């Protein structure tokens, strides 16, 4: 299959081939659906003329459960647009809107992204393969998301969030119990902390939760900002984080894989 405009519609060795859908302005459809809450979205490339808003190159239809991307988008725009649509859908199913505060947006995205990864293994691998193209330099995120990555990496000790250096500190359980928190982000120092006793999915969620606070801080997202602005900051901040901290993203992928493996073992033992 060939495409007039978008090289990804033809497929590549590292990307899943897309199925042709020759009606209603649909150029191609992804071979997997995306589950977010109770919805199972089909994801497709469409002619720009069929999108309902001229100033939007993407669209989510909750009634018909479709995520549409313009076939004019380039590699980077596909990645950014897909992530933004996922983030907006996560907030939608969590009941988040422009009246919600910063903590609620953080909680929705942190737990939502981990939930997306565990609910959508095919889409998660594809997304990370696209990150390989976006970041480059042999990142191998796609293989890591598939559980075929590098040797076990040490936890990240220092992160770059936009232009701010953030130390990653592991709290002992005594401190965590005394302060009654699993983790936190210091707006004053930029330090990110999480409790040493965290494991698996919970560790991934708490770690990403504090990273999202740091992203919001650097993108000037505070209470009173709109849903649109939060979603845009979370999209750009996530891609920036991955590009500047590839080792930390690998570590997060490995943490999720270990959680999935532990869940499989528990299921078999039951």
N, C-alpha and C positions, 0 to 999 in steps of 0.2 A: 504494500500500500504506500502511496506517495501523497505528499501534501503540497499544496501550492505555496503555503506561507510558513507553516510551522514545522521545523525538522523533527520535533518530538512526536508528532502524530504518526510518523513513519516508524517510530520505535528505534531503539539502539540496543546493542548487546547487553548493556547494564540496566535497561529499562523495560518494563512490561510492554508488550505490543498492544496497541489500542484497536478496538473493533470499530469498523465503519458503521455509521448510522445515517443513511442517505436521505433523511427527511426532516422537515421542520427546521431547516437551517443548521442541523447538527452535522458537524464534520466528522467527529470521532468521539467514541465513548471509552472511558477507562474500563479495564476488565475486572474491576473490583468495585464494590460499593463501600461507602463510608458510613459507619454507625456512630451517631452522636445522640445520646439519650435514646428515645424511642424511635428516632428517625434512621432510615437507611437510604442515604443519598447516592444517586448515580452522579458521577462527575464526567463532564463532557466538554469538548471544544465546540464552539458554535460560531457562526458568522456574526460579526459585530451588529449587523442590522436587526437581528432577532432579540438582542438584549433590550430590556424595557427602558433603560435610561441611557441617553447618549453620552453622559459624562462618566459612566461606569463600564469598565471592561470585564466585570464579573457580576454574577447575580446568584442569589440563593432563593429557590422557590420551595417553601416549607409545605405547601399544599401538595405539590407533585414530587417533592423530595428530590430535587435536582440542584446541583451546583454547576453553573455554567461559566466557562472561561472563554474569552475571545480567542479565536484562532490566530489573531495578529500578535499575541503576546510573545516576547522573547524568553529565553531560558530563565533569566533572573526574575522577570515579571510573572512567569508561571509559578515559580516557587513562592514568591511574595504573595501573590493573589490567592493561591491555594491556602496558605497558612492563615491569611487574614480571614478568609471565608470560614475556615475551621474555627478560629477564635470567636468570630461573631456568632456562629452557631452554638458554640459552647456556652457563651453568655446568654443566648436566647433560651436554651433549654434549662439554664439555671435561674431564669427569671431576673437577669441583670439588665438594667437600663441606665439612662443618663442620670437618674436620681440616686444611683448606688454610690457608695463611698470607695475610697482607694483600697481598703482592706478587703472588701467584698470582691472587687475586680481581681485582686491578687489571688484570693482563695479560689475563685471560679477558674482562672486560667491555670493555676498550679495543679490542682487536682484534675482539671479538665484535660490538660495535655497528657498527663500520665494515663488517665482513663482512655483517651484517644489512642495512645500507643498500644495499650493492652487489648483494646476492643478491635483494633484494625491492623493486624500484623502485616497484611499485604500493603496497605496504604502507608504504613509506618516505614517499611523497607523502601518503598518507592520514594517517599519524602526524603529519606536519608541518602538515597542514591542521587537525588536531585541536589542535595547539599554537597555531595562530592563534586558535582559539576560546578556548583556555585563557589565553593571554597577552594577546591583544587589541592595541589601539592600532596597527593597520595593520602588523603584523609581516611578513606576506606570506611566511611560511616555506614554505607549500605550493608557491608558484610557484618559490621558490628551489630547493626540493628537486627540482622538475621541470626545472631548468635555465633557468628563465624569470625569475630574480630581478633584483635591482637591479644597477647598475654594480659593477665589482670593488671590493670593500672593502679597506681597509688592514688589516693584521694587528692583532689586539687588543693593546693595550699594558698594560691594567689590567683585572683581573677582580674580581668580588665573589663569593666562595665562601661561602655562607651570610652571615655578618657580617664575614668577613675579606677585606680588600683584598689582592690578589695582583698583583705586577708580572709582566709577561710579557717575558722577556729572550731575545733571539736570540743564541746563542753562535756565535762564529766557528769555522770548521772546525779551526783549530789548537788551540783550547781543547778542542773536542770530542774530537779525537784524543788530546790529552795526558791528558785525564781518562777516556778510553775510555767515553764515554757519548753517546747521542743527545740526552738530555734529563734533567731531574730536577726535583724539587719540594723546596724547603727548608722543613722543618717549623719552623725557627727564624724565618725572615723571611717565609715565604709566597711567595717568588719561584718562578716557573715558568720553566724554561729549555728551549729546544729548539735544535737545530743549524741554522744558516743554509742548509746544503746539502740539507736534507730537501725532498722534493717529493711531490705526489700523495697516494696512499693512505698511504705511510709517514709523511708529515708529519701527516696526520689522526690516525693511530694514536698516534704519539708525543705529539702535543699533547693528545689526549684522555686518554692514559695518565697524564700528569702532572696533568691536571685531576681525574681520578678519585682520585689520591693526595690531592689537596687536599680533595676531598669526603669521603674516608674520615677525614682528619684532623679536619675540622669536625664530622663525625657520630660521632666517637670510635670508629671502627672500627679495631681492632688485631688482631694475631695472637690467636687463641683465640675470636673472635666466631663465631657460628653462620652457616651459609649463609643462613638466613632473615633474620638481622639485616643481613648484608652486602647481600642483595638489596633489602631495604627501604631501607637507606641509599642505595644506588646509584639506586634509583627516585626517592626524594624529592630527593636531591642533584642528579640530572640535571634534573628539572623546575624546581628552584630556580635552578640555573645558567642555564637557558634564559630563565626569567622575568627574572632580574636582569642577564643579559648577552646581550640579543637580537642585538646587533651581532656578538659573538663566535660565536654559533650560525650566523648568516648566513655569516660568513667560513668556518666549518667546512663548511657546505653547499656553498659555492662551491668550496672546495678539493676536496671529493669529486666535484663535477661536472667539474672540470677534469681530475681523475684518470681519470674515466670517458671523457671526450672523448679524452684522450691514448691510452687503451687501445683505443678504437675506431679511431683513426688507425693505430696499430701493426697492428691486426688486418687492416685494409684493405690496408696496405702489404705484408703478408706473402704 
